[in-house]
Amino acid sequence: MAISVADTPLNRVAAPLLGILGGTFDPIHLGHLRLAEEVREALDLGVVHFVPSAVPPHRAQPALGSETRLALVQAAIADHPGFIADGRELERQGFSYTVDTLQALHAEFPDRHLVLILGMDAFNGLTQWHRWQELFDWAHIAVASRPGAEATGEAAALLAERRIQPDQLARQRAGGIVALEITRLDISATAIRAALGAGRSVRYLVPDCLLNPLHAHYSGSHSH
């Protein structure tokens, strides 16, 4: 049974926080990694799970296969003790719904409070998500916005209604929203794929350890 904010006393013992960063990671790049690191540091997250989506319901299918995307995530974060590659959505059938992932993580880590990390664009579309109201039964949401990005419409109302301070994340089980500004890094996976497809360099857009695997994958895929 989910615990709502209303029946969670604010004076409970602080729980460790587990961050979740989902996405297609098609491929993972320095923008994803810097976002996770800034949010981890700002909110004192114990760990951040990178969760590649298998079949995203709201966007086109990834260009890279699921195993390739997970392997690239694993390589990109291998030297960070607080980052974990989490392939659970790739093991499920059908669409990758975030609410299912949060329920599974809650069952696996009942002593931790979950913090779902979203960019402002994703947050502004949150009320279109599958069973979106249930997200707040299982997790808090951290909205990481680049300078100048703002919540709009229903999302702005949701932020006003549920906004809490970062130090409350560890004391409330779920249901709050924290907003924080992060560094603007305009790195696009679409642009990275286009550069790779054209044989151009993607150095300084992705971790160095991914340069050879990505170039090999794209040169191989274009040779058939």
C-alpha positions as CSV (number, residue, x, y, z in Angstrom):
1,M,0.0,0.0,0.0
2,A,1.3,3.4,-0.9
3,I,1.8,6.0,1.8
4,S,0.8,9.5,1.0
5,V,2.4,12.7,2.2
6,A,-0.7,13.4,4.4
7,D,-0.2,10.4,6.6
8,T,3.5,10.6,6.8
9,P,4.8,12.5,9.9
10,L,7.3,15.1,9.2
11,N,9.4,14.3,12.3
12,R,10.2,10.7,11.2
13,V,13.8,9.6,11.1
14,A,15.5,10.8,7.9
15,A,15.7,8.0,5.2
16,P,18.5,7.7,2.6
17,L,17.5,9.0,-0.8
18,L,17.6,7.0,-4.1
19,G,17.5,9.0,-7.3
20,I,16.0,7.7,-10.6
21,L,17.0,9.2,-13.9
22,G,15.1,7.5,-16.8
23,G,15.4,8.1,-20.5
24,T,16.1,6.5,-23.8
25,F,19.9,7.3,-23.4
26,D,20.2,7.0,-27.2
27,P,23.1,7.4,-26.5
28,I,23.9,8.6,-22.9
29,H,25.9,11.8,-23.0
30,L,27.6,14.4,-20.8
31,G,24.4,16.4,-20.4
32,H,22.7,13.3,-18.7
33,L,25.7,12.7,-16.5
34,R,26.2,16.3,-15.4
35,L,22.4,16.6,-14.7
36,A,22.6,13.5,-12.4
37,E,25.7,14.7,-10.7
38,E,24.4,18.2,-9.9
39,V,21.1,16.8,-8.6
40,R,22.8,14.1,-6.6
41,E,25.0,16.7,-4.9
42,A,22.3,19.3,-4.4
43,L,19.8,16.9,-2.8
44,D,22.4,14.6,-1.1
45,L,21.2,11.5,-3.0
46,G,22.9,8.3,-1.8
47,V,22.7,6.8,-5.3
48,V,21.2,7.5,-8.7
49,H,19.8,4.7,-10.8
50,F,20.1,5.3,-14.6
51,V,17.1,3.5,-16.1
52,P,17.0,3.1,-19.9
53,S,13.5,2.8,-21.2
54,A,12.7,-0.2,-23.5
55,V,9.6,1.0,-25.3
56,P,9.0,4.7,-24.5
57,P,5.3,5.5,-24.8
58,H,5.7,9.2,-25.7
59,R,8.3,9.2,-28.3
60,A,9.8,7.4,-31.3
61,Q,11.7,4.2,-30.7
62,P,15.4,4.5,-29.9
63,A,17.9,4.3,-32.7
64,L,20.2,2.1,-30.7
65,G,19.2,-1.3,-29.4
66,S,18.3,-1.8,-25.8
67,E,21.4,-3.9,-25.0
68,T,23.7,-1.4,-26.7
69,R,22.1,1.5,-24.7
70,L,22.4,-0.3,-21.4
71,A,26.0,-1.3,-22.1
72,L,26.9,2.4,-23.0
73,V,25.3,3.5,-19.7
74,Q,27.3,0.9,-17.8
75,A,30.5,2.1,-19.4
76,A,29.8,5.8,-18.9
77,I,29.1,5.5,-15.2
78,A,31.6,2.7,-14.3
79,D,33.9,5.0,-12.4
80,H,31.2,6.7,-10.3
81,P,30.4,4.9,-7.1
82,G,27.1,6.6,-6.7
83,F,25.7,5.9,-10.1
84,I,24.0,2.5,-11.0
85,A,22.9,1.2,-14.4
86,D,19.5,-0.3,-13.9
87,G,18.1,-2.4,-16.7
88,R,14.8,-3.4,-15.2
89,E,12.7,-1.7,-17.9
90,L,14.5,-3.6,-20.6
91,E,13.4,-6.8,-18.9
92,R,9.7,-6.0,-18.9
93,Q,7.3,-6.6,-21.8
94,G,5.3,-3.7,-23.3
95,F,5.6,0.0,-22.7
96,S,8.1,1.4,-20.1
97,Y,5.8,3.1,-17.6
98,T,7.5,5.0,-14.9
99,V,4.9,4.2,-12.3
100,D,5.7,0.5,-12.7
101,T,9.4,1.2,-12.2
102,L,8.8,3.2,-9.1
103,Q,6.7,0.5,-7.6
104,A,9.4,-2.1,-8.3
105,L,12.1,0.1,-6.8
106,H,10.0,0.8,-3.7
107,A,9.5,-3.0,-3.2
108,E,13.2,-3.6,-3.6
109,F,14.4,-0.7,-1.4
110,P,11.6,-0.1,1.1
111,D,13.9,1.8,3.5
112,R,14.8,4.5,0.9
113,H,12.8,7.4,-0.3
114,L,12.7,7.6,-4.1
115,V,13.4,10.8,-6.0
116,L,12.4,10.8,-9.7
117,I,14.6,13.3,-11.6
118,L,12.9,15.1,-14.5
119,G,13.9,18.0,-16.7
120,M,11.5,20.8,-17.1
121,D,10.3,19.7,-20.5
122,A,9.4,16.3,-19.2
123,F,7.8,17.8,-16.1
124,N,5.6,20.1,-18.2
125,G,4.2,17.0,-19.9
126,L,3.8,15.0,-16.7
127,T,0.0,15.2,-16.6
128,Q,-0.1,13.3,-20.0
129,W,1.8,10.3,-18.5
130,H,0.2,6.9,-17.8
131,R,-1.3,6.9,-14.2
132,W,0.7,10.0,-13.4
133,Q,-1.1,10.8,-10.2
134,E,0.2,7.5,-8.7
135,L,3.8,8.6,-9.2
136,F,3.4,10.7,-6.0
137,D,2.3,7.6,-4.0
138,W,5.8,6.2,-4.6
139,A,8.3,9.0,-5.0
140,H,9.2,12.6,-4.8
141,I,10.0,14.5,-8.0
142,A,13.0,16.7,-8.5
143,V,12.6,19.1,-11.4
144,A,15.9,20.1,-12.7
145,S,15.6,23.2,-14.9
146,R,18.1,25.1,-17.0
147,P,18.1,28.9,-16.5
148,G,15.0,30.4,-18.1
149,A,13.0,27.2,-18.1
150,E,9.6,27.5,-16.3
151,A,6.8,25.2,-15.3
152,T,3.6,26.0,-17.3
153,G,-0.1,25.1,-17.2
154,E,-1.1,22.1,-15.1
155,A,2.5,21.4,-14.2
156,A,2.9,24.9,-12.7
157,A,-0.2,24.3,-10.6
158,L,1.2,20.9,-9.5
159,L,4.5,22.5,-8.5
160,A,2.8,25.2,-6.5
161,E,0.6,22.6,-4.7
162,R,3.3,20.0,-3.9
163,R,6.5,22.1,-3.6
164,I,8.7,21.2,-0.6
165,Q,12.2,22.1,0.4
166,P,15.1,19.7,-0.3
167,D,15.6,18.9,3.4
168,Q,12.1,17.5,3.5
169,L,12.8,14.7,1.0
170,A,14.4,12.5,3.6
171,R,11.6,13.0,6.1
172,Q,8.5,12.5,3.9
173,R,8.0,9.2,2.2
174,A,6.8,10.6,-1.1
175,G,4.6,13.2,-2.8
176,G,6.7,16.3,-2.8
177,I,8.3,18.3,-5.7
178,V,11.6,20.1,-5.4
179,A,12.8,22.5,-8.1
180,L,16.5,23.3,-8.6
181,E,18.4,25.1,-11.3
182,I,21.2,23.2,-13.1
183,T,23.9,24.2,-15.5
184,R,22.7,24.6,-19.1
185,L,24.4,22.0,-21.3
186,D,22.7,22.0,-24.7
187,I,23.8,18.5,-25.7
188,S,21.4,16.6,-27.8
189,A,21.4,12.8,-28.4
190,T,19.8,13.5,-31.8
191,A,22.7,15.8,-32.8
192,I,25.2,13.2,-31.5
193,R,23.5,10.5,-33.7
194,A,23.6,12.8,-36.7
195,A,27.3,13.5,-36.2
196,L,28.2,9.9,-35.8
197,G,26.2,9.0,-38.9
198,A,28.1,11.6,-40.8
199,G,31.4,10.4,-39.5
200,R,32.1,13.6,-37.4
201,S,33.6,13.7,-34.0
202,V,31.5,13.6,-30.8
203,R,34.4,14.2,-28.5
204,Y,33.5,16.4,-25.5
205,L,29.8,15.5,-26.0
206,V,30.1,11.9,-24.6
207,P,32.5,10.4,-22.1
208,D,35.8,9.5,-23.8
209,C,35.2,5.8,-23.0
210,L,32.2,5.8,-25.4
211,L,34.0,7.3,-28.4
212,N,35.3,4.1,-29.9
213,P,32.2,1.9,-29.2
214,L,29.9,4.6,-30.7
215,H,32.0,5.1,-33.8
216,A,32.4,1.4,-34.2
217,H,28.6,0.9,-33.9
218,Y,27.8,3.5,-36.4
219,S,30.5,2.6,-38.9
220,G,29.4,-1.0,-38.6
221,S,25.7,-0.3,-39.0
222,H,26.3,1.8,-42.1
223,S,28.4,-0.9,-43.8
224,H,25.6,-3.3,-44.4
